[in-house]
């Protein structure tokens, strides 16, 4: 029985309700269940006392069941309208049928209950006004129409019972408000404690964040100083440039300007080919672009030409720069000057070529006369020649000596010429 009553009181309740709506719903359901029980109880008691006219009160039962049904279907507005207006109209009807039985006191009690039934103040006022008008209508009717008592109705008991019920309704309403106030006070106290605990946590977190922010700021300053040092080092010693997808310069550093001889205005917006020499084939640039457009990094040695026409070499690395979607938007070129190394390599190659040429000439221009001199000298040492042959050998030796002298002079002139050419080449490259 207790479980069944609990289900009736909780009809229409769901988890999404706020606290005030939940209290309002449970209060109305409790009032309806109490009214249903008391109505049946009063009917039984008065029938036993011999008053059959009290059976008219059973007209409340369908109305009470209707409101509970509306609550179970979540039609709360319709249910409250029935409780407030239809219920009071029915009470007024019964009061007119059974005058001076105390039923009219229920109108005042129902008017007071409008505070529990409705949420908005205007609805509370309208409901109470309707209850007051119903009571005034009853009083007017009772004062203008003659009253004939029903001998089967115990008026004293009925009036006292209904007055007790009206008082109980008002008391129940007061208890509901008292419970709501206490519940809200407890929730506010708990919320205040939680807020204080949260404020303490926030304060501790704020102190930690402040300390972390100070450390972070220090770290950022240190890293910024290191980064700036790296950038300064790059600007001093590394050739740096940014170009768009078409190869036009977007940004160049001071090192590029200093090495190339161009101004920044002359380079920005122009194609990078303004700096490249004609010694690279077209296939060299095509292959490099294909690699870069795949999003891959390219590295290689590139010969550049300054504004004055001087050729310089760089060991370059070209890095594709992507946007947030991973699409290549530009290229960053970093390069180190290797001109001196290239000049050294070229000088070394020329020196090796010169030595090879000297060896070849020495082999062909000097070894022949020397071999003949050695052969003739061997004949003289062996004393196998006569006087006339000595003269012939002397002529041959003189001829070989002249050939040696000519070859030596030619070799000296060859070396000197190549030295001058190498010096001119180095001077022109600078």
C-alpha positions in Angstrom: 0.0 0.0 0.0 2.8 2.4 0.9 4.6 1.7 -2.4 1.4 2.3 -4.3 0.8 5.6 -2.6 4.4 6.6 -3.3 3.9 5.9 -7.0 0.8 8.0 -7.1 2.6 10.9 -5.4 5.4 10.7 -7.9 3.2 10.6 -11.0 4.7 12.8 -13.8 8.1 13.2 -12.1 11.2 12.9 -14.4 14.9 13.5 -14.0 14.8 16.8 -16.1 12.7 18.7 -13.5 14.2 21.4 -11.4 13.8 21.4 -7.7 10.9 23.9 -7.5 8.8 22.1 -10.2 9.4 18.8 -8.6 8.2 20.1 -5.2 5.2 21.7 -6.9 4.2 18.4 -8.6 4.7 16.3 -5.5 2.7 18.7 -3.4 -0.3 18.7 -5.9 -0.2 14.9 -6.1 0.0 14.6 -2.3 -3.0 17.0 -2.0 -5.0 15.0 -4.6 -4.3 11.6 -2.9 -5.1 13.1 0.5 -8.3 14.6 -0.9 -9.3 11.2 -2.5 -8.7 9.3 0.8 -10.5 11.9 2.9 -13.4 12.2 0.5 -14.0 8.4 0.6 -13.6 8.4 4.3 -16.1 11.2 4.9 -18.6 9.6 2.6 -18.3 6.3 4.5 -18.6 8.1 7.9 -21.6 10.3 6.9 -23.4 7.4 5.2 -23.0 5.4 8.5 -24.5 8.5 10.2 -27.5 8.2 7.9 -26.8 11.1 5.6 -27.0 9.9 2.0 -26.7 13.4 0.5 -23.0 13.2 1.2 -22.7 10.8 -1.8 -22.6 13.9 -4.0 -19.0 14.4 -2.7 -18.0 11.4 -4.8 -18.1 13.8 -7.8 -14.6 14.8 -6.7 -13.2 11.4 -7.4 -13.3 11.5 -11.3 -11.8 15.0 -11.2 -9.0 13.9 -8.9 -8.3 10.8 -11.1 -8.3 13.1 -14.2 -5.6 15.3 -12.7 -3.4 12.4 -11.8 -3.9 11.0 -15.3 -2.8 14.4 -16.8 0.3 14.3 -14.6 1.2 10.8 -15.8 1.1 12.1 -19.4 3.1 15.2 -18.5 0.2 17.6 -19.3 1.0 19.9 -16.3 -0.6 23.1 -17.5 -4.0 21.3 -18.1 -3.7 19.6 -14.8 -3.2 22.8 -12.9 -6.1 24.4 -14.7 -8.3 21.6 -13.6 -7.0 21.7 -10.0 -7.5 25.4 -9.7 -10.7 26.3 -11.6 -12.6 23.1 -12.3 -12.1 21.9 -8.7 -13.2 25.2 -7.2 -16.3 25.3 -9.5 -17.2 21.8 -8.3 -16.8 22.8 -4.7 -19.0 25.9 -5.3 -21.6 23.6 -6.9 -21.6 21.2 -3.9 -21.7 24.2 -1.5 -24.8 25.5 -3.2 -26.4 22.1 -3.1 -25.6 21.4 0.5 -25.5 24.9 2.1 -24.1 25.6 5.5 -22.3 22.2 5.5 -18.9 24.0 5.6 -18.1 23.1 2.0 -17.7 26.8 1.2 -14.6 26.9 3.4 -12.8 24.7 1.0 -12.9 27.6 -1.5 -10.7 29.8 0.7 -8.4 26.8 1.3 -8.1 26.2 -2.5 -7.5 29.8 -3.1 -4.6 29.7 -0.6 -3.2 26.6 -2.4 -2.8 28.5 -5.6 0.6 29.6 -4.4 1.6 25.9 -4.6 -0.2 25.1 -7.8 1.1 28.0 -10.0 4.6 29.4 -10.5 3.9 32.8 -12.0 2.4 35.5 -9.7 -0.3 36.5 -12.1 -1.7 33.0 -12.2 -1.6 32.8 -8.4 -3.6 36.1 -8.2 -6.2 35.0 -10.8 -6.7 31.7 -9.1 -7.2 33.3 -5.7 -9.5 35.9 -7.2 -11.6 33.2 -8.7 -11.8 31.4 -5.3 -12.8 34.7 -3.7 -15.5 35.3 -6.3 -16.9 31.8 -5.8 -17.1 32.4 -2.1 -18.8 35.8 -2.6 -21.2 34.1 -5.0 -22.1 31.5 -2.4 -22.6 34.1 0.3 -24.9 36.1 -1.9 -26.9 33.0 -2.8 -27.1 31.9 0.8 -28.3 35.3 1.9 -31.0 35.7 -0.8 -32.4 32.2 -0.9 -34.3 30.6 2.0 -32.5 27.8 3.7 -34.3 24.5 4.5 -32.1 22.3 6.7 -31.8 18.6 5.8 -32.6 16.5 8.9 -30.3 13.7 7.7 -27.2 16.0 7.5 -25.2 16.5 10.8 -24.4 20.1 10.1 -22.2 20.6 13.1 -20.0 17.6 12.4 -19.9 18.4 8.7 -18.8 22.0 9.3 -16.2 21.1 11.8 -14.8 18.3 9.6 -14.6 20.5 6.5 -13.1 23.4 8.6 -10.6 20.9 9.9 -9.9 19.8 6.3 -9.5 23.4 5.1 -7.1 24.1 8.0 -5.2 20.9 7.2 -4.9 22.0 3.6 -3.4 25.4 4.6 -1.1 23.6 7.1 0.0 21.2 4.4 0.8 24.2 2.2 2.8 25.8 5.0 4.7 22.6 5.5 5.5 22.4 1.8 6.9 26.0 1.9 8.8 25.2 5.1 10.3 22.1 3.4 11.2 24.1 0.3 12.8 26.9 2.3 14.8 24.4 4.4 15.8 22.4 1.3 16.9 25.6 -0.5 18.8 26.7 2.5 20.6 23.4 2.8 21.4 23.5 -0.9 22.5 27.1 -0.7 24.7 26.2 2.3 26.2 23.3 0.4 26.7 25.4 -2.7 28.4 28.0 -0.6 30.7 25.4 0.8 31.4 24.0 -2.6 32.0 27.6 -3.9 34.4 28.3 -1.1 36.3 25.1 -1.7 36.3 25.9 -5.4 37.6 29.4 -4.7 40.4 28.0 -2.6 41.3 25.5 -5.4 41.1 28.3 -7.9 43.3 30.5 -5.7 45.9 27.7 -5.4 45.7 27.0 -9.1 46.1 30.8 -9.8 49.2 30.9 -7.6 50.6 27.9 -9.5 49.7 29.5 -12.8 51.4 32.7 -11.7 54.5 30.9 -10.8 54.4 28.8 -14.0 53.8 32.0 -16.0 56.8 33.7 -14.5 59.0 30.6 -15.2 57.5 30.4 -18.7 58.2 34.1 -19.3 61.8 33.6 -18.2 62.1 30.6 -20.4 60.6 32.4 -23.4 63.0 35.3 -22.9 65.9 32.9 -22.7 64.8 31.0 -25.7 64.1 34.2 -27.6 67.6 35.5 -26.9 69.0 32.2 -28.1 66.8 32.2 -31.2 67.8 35.8 -31.9 71.5 34.8 -31.6 70.9 32.0 -34.1 69.1 34.4 -36.4 71.9 36.9 -36.1 74.4 34.2 -36.9 72.4 33.1 -39.9 72.2 36.7 -41.2 75.9 37.1 -40.8 77.1 33.9 -42.4 74.3 32.2 -44.3 72.6 33.1 -47.5 68.9 33.1 -46.7 65.9 33.8 -49.1 62.2 33.0 -49.3 60.5 32.6 -52.7 57.0 31.8 -53.9 55.9 28.9 -55.9 56.8 30.7 -59.1 60.4 31.3 -57.9 60.0 35.0 -57.2 61.8 36.4 -54.2 59.5 37.3 -51.2 62.3 38.0 -48.7 66.1 38.1 -48.7 68.5 38.7 -45.8 71.4 41.2 -45.7 73.9 38.5 -46.6 72.2 38.0 -50.0 72.2 41.7 -50.6 75.9 42.0 -49.6 77.1 39.1 -51.7 74.9 39.7 -54.8 75.5 43.4 -55.1 71.8 44.0 -55.7 69.5 46.1 -53.5 66.5 44.6 -51.7 64.2 46.5 -54.0 65.9 45.0 -57.0 65.5 41.4 -55.8 62.0 41.4 -54.1 59.5 40.3 -56.7 62.1 39.2 -59.3 62.8 35.6 -60.2 65.7 33.8 -58.6 67.2 33.3 -62.1 68.5 36.9 -61.8 71.2 35.4 -59.6 71.9 32.1 -61.3 74.7 31.8 -63.9 74.2 30.3 -67.4 76.5 27.4 -66.7 73.7 25.3 -65.2 71.6 23.4 -67.8 67.8 23.8 -67.8 67.4 20.2 -66.7 69.2 21.1 -63.4 66.4 23.6 -62.5 63.6 21.3 -63.8 64.8 18.4 -61.6 65.1 20.7 -58.6 61.6 22.1 -59.0 60.1 18.6 -59.4 61.7 17.5 -56.1 60.5 20.6 -54.3 56.9 20.4 -55.6 56.7 16.9 -54.1 57.3 18.6 -50.7 60.8 17.1 -50.4 64.0 19.0 -49.5 66.6 19.6 -52.2 70.3 20.1 -51.6 73.1 20.9 -54.1 75.8 23.3 -55.2 74.7 26.3 -57.3 76.8 28.8 -59.2 75.5 32.3 -58.9 76.3 35.5 -60.7 76.6 38.9 -58.9 75.3 42.2 -60.3 78.9 42.9 -61.4 79.1 39.6 -63.3 81.4 37.8 -60.8 80.7 34.1 -60.4 80.2 32.7 -56.9 79.3 29.3 -55.6 76.9 28.3 -52.8 76.1 25.0 -51.1 72.3 25.4 -50.9 69.5 23.6 -49.2 65.9 24.5 -50.3 63.1 23.6 -47.9 59.4 23.7 -48.8 57.2 25.7 -46.4 53.7 24.3 -45.9 50.6 26.0 -44.5 48.3 24.6 -41.8 46.7 22.2 -44.4 50.1 20.8 -45.4 50.1 22.5 -48.8 53.4 23.9 -50.1 53.1 27.7 -50.3 56.7 28.9 -50.5 60.4 27.8 -50.4 63.2 28.7 -47.9 66.7 28.7 -49.3 69.7 28.6 -47.0 73.2 28.7 -48.5 76.9 28.7 -47.5 79.5 30.3 -49.7 81.9 27.7 -51.1 83.5 30.0 -53.7 87.0 29.7 -52.1 86.7 25.9 -52.0 85.6 25.9 -55.6 88.5 28.2 -56.6 90.9 25.9 -54.7 89.5 22.8 -56.4 89.8 24.5 -59.8 93.4 25.6 -59.0 94.2 22.1 -58.0 92.8 20.7 -61.2 94.7 23.3 -63.2 97.9 22.5 -61.3 97.5 18.8 -61.9 96.8 19.4 -65.5 99.9 21.7 -65.7 102.1 19.1 -64.1 100.8 16.4 -66.4 101.5 18.6 -69.3 105.0 19.4 -68.0 105.7 15.7 -67.5 104.5 15.0 -71.0 106.7 17.7 -72.5 109.7 16.7 -70.4 109.2 13.1 -71.6 109.1 14.1 -75.2 111.4 17.1 -75.3 114.2 16.2 -72.8 114.3 12.4 -72.4 115.2 11.9 -76.2 118.3 14.2 -76.2 119.4 12.8 -72.8 119.2 9.3 -74.0 121.3 10.1 -77.0 123.9 11.9 -74.8 124.0 8.9 -72.6 124.6 6.6 -75.6 127.4 8.7 -77.1 129.0 9.1 -73.7 129.1 5.4 -73.3 130.9 4.9 -76.6 133.6 7.4 -75.5 134.1 5.7 -72.1 134.5 2.4 -73.8 137.2 3.9 -76.1 135.7 2.2 -79.2 135.8 5.3 -81.4 138.7 6.8 -83.4 139.7 10.5 -83.9 137.3 11.2 -86.8 134.4 9.7 -84.9 135.2 11.9 -81.9 134.4 15.0 -84.0 131.1 13.4 -85.1 130.2 12.5 -81.5 131.0 16.1 -80.4 128.7 17.5 -83.1 125.9 15.1 -81.9 126.5 16.2 -78.3 126.3 19.8 -79.3 123.0 19.1 -81.2 121.6 17.3 -78.2 122.6 20.1 -75.9 120.9 22.6 -78.1 117.7 20.4 -78.2 117.9 20.3 -74.4 118.2 24.0 -74.1 115.3 24.6 -76.5 113.1 22.1 -74.7 114.0 23.7 -71.3 113.2 27.2 -72.6 110.0 26.0 -74.1 109.0 24.3 -70.8 109.8 27.4 -68.8 107.8 29.6 -71.1 104.8 27.1 -70.9 104.8 27.1 -67.1 105.0 30.9 -67.0 102.1 31.3 -69.4 99.9 28.9 -67.4 100.8 30.7 -64.2 99.7 34.0 -65.7 96.4 32.4 -67.0 95.7 31.0 -63.5 96.3 34.3 -61.8 94.0 36.1 -64.3 91.4 33.5 -63.7 91.5 33.9 -59.9 91.5 37.7 -60.3 88.4 37.6 -62.6 86.5 35.2 -60.2 87.1 37.7 -57.3 
